[in-house]
Structures are given as C-alpha cells and as structure tokens.
Amino acid sequence: MKANELRIGNIVKCFGVREIIELSKRECRFSDDDGASIRTIEPLQLTELTEGYMKRFNNIIESCGLSLEKYTEGDFVLKSQYIGSEYSIRVKYVHKLQNLLYELEGVELV
C-alpha cells in the first residue's frame, strides 16, 4: 500500500484494525486503546469491506443519495441514486470507500 492512497481517518489493519490519525510519507500514527502509536507504512494491510462495515456506513452513504450493495464475495458496488448522474463503482477495501465518498460528496466515513 502506498502512503498517497491513504488519508487521515482511513481504517487499515496494523496489529488489529486501526484508524489513521496522522500521516506522513514514511509513518502513520494510529488511534490505540493505550494512546497514539507510530508505525511505518510497510506493515499496513488493506481492510476488506464486509457486511459489517456496510451496515456501519449505510446511513451516511444513503444520506448522500448513494447506495452500497454486495456484488460478489468480497466486492461491493457504490451506486448513485441521482437521476442524470448514474454511476456504479466496485469497491473492495474500506479505505477506498472512505476516499471515494470524500471525493464524491465531501463526507467523511469514520
């Protein structure tokens, strides 16, 4: 994973599932039960989008006029519900969904 694919607030795996609270080219600072801790980009793993995350984010997504639907095992589709601006985008990872919603609607998924 490249640092330029990440934003503050993205959910990734690093010794458990963590939310990024600070980001630079070489390090991420994560929220942690014991306070913030610094980790490098290297051990980060992608967090796959699941039905649990789908339920967690569903109200925010729908309030933007979008829907998130299961496509295949491990893949979801983000769809526009606006007439005249219809699109659908396949999404597999939580941070990609977070980044897409921010770019399309200016809304943070946390």
Secondary structure as GFF3:
##gff-version 3
##sequence-region A 1 110
A	DSSP	three_ten_helix	3	5	.	.	.	ID=ss1
A	DSSP	beta_strand	11	13	.	.	.	ID=ss2
A	DSSP	beta_strand	17	23	.	.	.	ID=ss3
A	DSSP	beta_strand	27	30	.	.	.	ID=ss4
A	DSSP	beta_strand	37	40	.	.	.	ID=ss5
A	DSSP	alpha_helix	51	63	.	.	.	ID=ss6
A	DSSP	beta_strand	66	72	.	.	.	ID=ss7
A	DSSP	beta_strand	75	80	.	.	.	ID=ss8
A	DSSP	beta_strand	88	91	.	.	.	ID=ss9
A	DSSP	alpha_helix	94	105	.	.	.	ID=ss10
###
